[in-house]
Amino acid sequence: GDSVTQMEGPVTLSEEAFLTINCTYTATGYPSLFWYVQYPGEGLQLLLKATKADDKGSNKGFEATYRKETTSFHLEKGSVQVSDSAVYFCALIQTGGGYNKLIFGAGTRLAVHP
Amino acid sequence: EAQVTQNPRYLITVTGKKLTVTCSQNMNHEYMSWYRQDPGLGLRQIYYSMNVEVTDKGDVPEGYKVSRKEKRNFPLILESPSPNQTSLYFCASSRTMNSNQPQHFGDGTRLSIL
């Protein structure tokens, strides 16, 4: 079945460091891909998305490119801030066939220190 | 303000005592869903609803019930809770289940079943 695999955390960085969180997926067809962020004590918020191959999603300095050839959707940010500390979830949605479902990776915790 | 509201936010209860977690959205969304979040497993879908009176099982429906009598409400019912249902629960909604529609999440309900 469809699945999403993320790099294990926690990822610990100093402020202004470069961030990469790896995400790969297994899916039939052409899923849409998402990154969600969960700040402490809160629900998930959509960070960015891409709906077809080679699309680049971007928001708040974060970027991710839908790579169909490598089935990847890695999250990057050039200079992280303490306020970026959160749990990041990669997810895909497969629609059609009468069964629609959002599938999440296990999540990667990011801790940014001053 | 557009939001998904869950109640209660925290609950400690005992095995076998029926409980209901409420979820309400004020965005007139058709699609609603319940997830549970467990360490190392990410979010897994419990049940979802495509519209009023239309519900279906997700990946982990055992031990849970739902209903969708009104568009705005989607309660999660644990008829006879057990300790393995101790988890963090999220309700989510989107306008439709089209892959271009973002999901809006509630702030979560932390359940502890003793």
Interface residues (C-beta under 8 A of the other chain):
Chain A: V4 P31 S32 Y36 G41 E42 G43 L44 Q45 L46 K49 T51 F89 I93 T95 Y99 N100 K101 L102 F104 G105 A106 G107
Chain B: V4 Y31 S33 Y35 G40 L41 G42 L43 R44 Q45 Y48 M50 D56 G58 D59 F90 A92 M97 N98 S99 N100 P102 Q103 F105 G106 D107 G108
